[in-house]
Amino acid sequence: MRQELIEASKAFDNPQAFLLGAQWMENYLNPLPTDNIVINSSDFTVSFEGRKLFLPKKEFELLRYLHTHSGRIVTREELLERVWNNEFIGDRTVDVHIRKLRSKINIAPIRTIKSVGYIWDKNI
């Protein structure tokens, strides 16, 4: 199927954008299961049933922290303290990193609790 997508992308002005869109659609239509997640700290990878994803360091640390504290609400302040070590960053940094994680791996269990924080909810 990958070769078919590459061939189809040649008809577009921006083949790279076409392939990225196709990859996003694949992830959206086939979400990764979260009940058997494997988090590997040595190479910053996350695996779901044999599918491996390499994440940037902060995204990986954010995912690991939320997963480790699954089932409870984690506030933005706690994430800034524990994941970013209270480094000065923009107001929306946590939100942006959550959005990036969701777009990359389509993890439904990261749920936003409005005006409070986030929760890794396996029941979603």
N, C-alpha and C positions, 0 to 999 in steps of 0.2 A: 504494500500500500504506500510506503514511503516513496518509492520510485514513481508511482502514479501521481502523487502530490507534486513531486519535483517537475514532472512533465507538465502537469496542469498549470504550475506556477509560471511557466515560460510565457503564457499568454497574458500575463499581467505586467504592468509597468514596474512594480516593485515585488519581485518574486520572494524576497526575504519576508516582507510583510505578509504575503499570502501564506507562507509556510508557518510563520508564527501564529497566524490566525487559525490555521488548521490544527496546530498543536494545542492551542487553547481550547478549540472545539472538542478535540479528542479528550482532553482532561475534563471538560465540562460534562460531556456525555458519558464518560466512564470515570466517575470520581473514585479516588483512591480509598480503599477501606482503612479505617483508623483503629480497628480493634487489635490489630497485630503490628503496630508500628515498631520499627527498629530504629533507634537513634544511635548513631555511631559518632562519638565525640572525637575520635582520632582523625577522621577525615571530613568532618562536618557534613555527613550524609544522613539522609532519612530514607528508609526503605519501607515499602508497603508491598507485601506479597511479591517480592522479587523485583519490583520497580524501584530503582535507586535515583535519588535526586540530590545533587550537590547544591548547597545553599551558602550564600555569603555568611560571614561569621555572626553578625548581629541577628540576621533572620533565623539562623540556626539556634542561637542562644535563646531568642524569644520563643521559638517553637518548643525547645527543650524545657524552658521554664514553665510555659503554660501546660505542657503535657505532664510534667512532674507534679504540678499542682492541680491536676484535673479534678473537676467536680466542685471547685470553689472559685468564687469571683476573685480575680486579681486586679487590683486598681492600677491605673496608669502610673500613679506615684510609686507603687511597689515595683512595677516593671522598670521605670526610670532608675530607681535605686538599685535593683538587683541585676538588671541586664546592662544598663548603661552606666552604672556606678556613679550616678548623679553628675555625669559630665554635662556641660552646657550644650543643649541641643534645642532645636526648634520646638514650638508648641505642639505640632502635629506629627512628630517623629514616630511615636508609637503607632498612631493610626496608619501612617504611610507604610510602615513595616508589616502591619497586620494585613493591609490591602495587598501588598506584594506577595506575602505568603499565600493568601487566598487565591490570588490569580495564578500562582505557579503550581500549586498542588491541589487546589479545589477542596480544601479541608472545611467541611461543614461544621465540625465540632468547635471551631473557634467562633463563639457567639459574642456579640457586643451586648453589654448591659448598659443601656443609655445613661450617661452622666456618671457612671461608676467605673467601669473597666471591661474586662473580658473574662470569659470562662471557657475552658476546654470541656465541652459537654458531649460525652460519648452517646447520649441518648437521642441526639439529633439525627 
